[in-house]
Amino acid sequence: MPVVLVALALAAWFATVQLMAGMGMMDGPGPLASFLWLWLAMSAAMMLPTIVPAAYLASAVGRSATLFVLGYAALWALVGFVAFEAAVRFDAAGRWLAVGAVVLAAAYQLTPLKDACLRRCRSPLGSLVRHGSLRAGLEHGALCLGCCWALMLAFVALGVGSMLWMAVLAAVVLVEKVAPWGERSSGLVALGLLGAAVWMAA
């Protein structure tokens, strides 16, 4: 399963590049259907590597890693509809709303809720013990959303069509969820987001 997830993530990165090229890096979010295809590819590229340890743990405790990953992916697919609405609002409102979203993301990094979601997201054993494979995947996806919703909002605000910001976000999420010192990185990420907000406002 880990090899499969990494292969799917690499394929998703390739698909994202192709979809962005096909969309011509349009200024706005584009049609809903096109945005959702791009969102699915981006989500897979950024998130699949982060759940390799969780999928391995699911197999180790007798759960179906495939169903676990499907539940996780289904939740993030649904988030795409919210992301589209956010992209439309940012495109219509101008940069100051986008700056505010990035500042909000920086502030959320320092909240107890972020810490609580990140701790449980880094250790999904409780979900796997309490629930079946699919429901555990959905719960793990919800916890991941609790960790990352503000980061994803900042990504949409910074430019959902940017491979640079996508790569930065993917690295941040991977470090937070997988690296041994990931739980202690929130402050540094908050500083980085504040720097991005200043850059946007300048």
N, C-alpha and C positions, 0 to 999 in steps of 0.2 A: 504493500500500500504506500509506504513513503516514496518509493521510486515512481509509482504511478502519479502521486500528487505533485511531485516535482516536475514530471514530464508534462502534466496538464497545465501547471503554472507557466512553464516555458512556452507551451503552445498558446496560452492565453496572452502572454506578452507579445508574441508574434501577431496574434489576431488583433490585439489592441492597436499595434502600429498600422496594420492594414486598414482597420476601420477608421482610424484618424485620418489616414491618407485619403481614403475614399470620401470622407466627409469634408475634406478640404480645409480642415482646421477652422471651421466656421466660427464666427464671433459669438453667436448665441448657442443655446443647447440643441437647436435643431428639432426635428420631429420627434415625438415621444418614442416611436418604434426604434428609430436609429439610435437615440440616446440609450434606450434600454439594452440594445445589443452591445453598445460600447460599455455600458455599466457592468453587464455580466462578464465581459472579457476583462475589464479592469479589476473587478472584485476577485475574480478567479486568480488573476496574476498576482495581486497583492496579498490575498488572504490564504490561499491554499498552502503556501509554504509554512505559514504560522501554525497550521493545525496538524502538521506531521506528527509532533509528539502526542497530541490528543488522539489522533487516529490510531497510532501505535498502542496507546494505553487502552483504547476501546477494544482492540483485538486481544490484548493481554488479559482483560477481565471477562472475555467471552461474549463481547458485543460485536455486532456487525459494523466494521469500520466503514463499509460502503454506505449503509443506511445512516450512520452517524454523520458522514460528510454530506450526504444528500440533504439531511435536515438542516445542517449548518448553512449550506449553499442556498436552500430555499428561502431562509430568512433574509439573507443578504440580497437575493433577487428582488424580494418585495420592497426592500429599502430603496431600490432604484426609482420607484414611483415618487417617493419623498424627495430624493436627490434631484429628480427632474424639476419638481416644483421649486425647489430651492434655487436651481440654476436659472430658471425663468425669472424669479424674483431678483436675483443678483444682476442679471442682464438688464432688467428694466430699471432698477433703482440706482445704478451707478456704483462707483467704487467705495463710497462711505459705508454702505450697508455691508459690503464685502469686508472692509477693514474691521467693522464691528464684529463680524462673524469670526474672524481670525483672533481678535482679542478675546472673545468669548471662549474660543477653543483653548487659548493659553490659560485663562482663568480656570477652566474645567480640569485641566491637568493637575491642579493643586487641591482638588476637592476630595473629601473622604469617599464620596460615591465612586469616583474614578479609581481610587485605591482599592476599594472593596471589589469592584467588578474585575479589576486587573488581577487581583489575588486569586479569585475563583476561576478566571479565564486561564490563568497559568496552571491551574491544578483542577482539571475537570473530573476527578475521580468521584466526587460526590454525586454529580449528575449521572455518571455512568452506573453507579451503584443503585441509585434510586429509580432510574427510568430505563425503558427500553432504548434500543439503539437510535431510532428516529427521533423520539422525544428528547433524548439526551443531546442529540445534535442540534435540535431547535433551541434547547436551553443554553447550550454552549454558544450558539450564534447570538442569542439575546444578551448573554454576558459580554461577548465580544463587541456587540453593538454598544453596550454600556461603556465599554472601554474606549471605543473608537468613533462614536457618533460625531463628537466635536472635531476630531481630526479629519473625518470625511467631509464635514461641513466646511472646514477651512480649505480642504482640497478643492471643493466645488467653487468656493469663493476665489481662490487663487487662480483657478483656471482648469476646468475638468478636461480640457483638451491638451494639457501640457504633459509631455512625457517626463520632463524634469521634475515637476512637482509630484507626479505619480511615483517616480523612483524614490524621491525623498520620503514620501509617506510610507511606501512599502518598506523601506529600511527602518523607519521609526517604529512601525507596527511590529516588524519582525524582532527588533531589539526588545521592545517592551514585553512581548509575549513569550519569547524563547530564550533570550540571553540570560545568563545567571544573575546579572546585575540589572536586569530590565526593570524591576520594580522601583529601582532608585533613579531611573532616567527621567521621570516626569518633570522634574524641575528644569533640567536642561532642555527638554522639548518645549516647555513653556517659554523659556527665554528665546529659543529659536522662532517660535510663533510670534512673539512680540517683535522680534527683529523683522520678520516678514510683514507684519502689520505696519511698522514704521516705513519699510521700503514701499509698500503699496500707497501709503499716505503722502509720500514725498513727491 
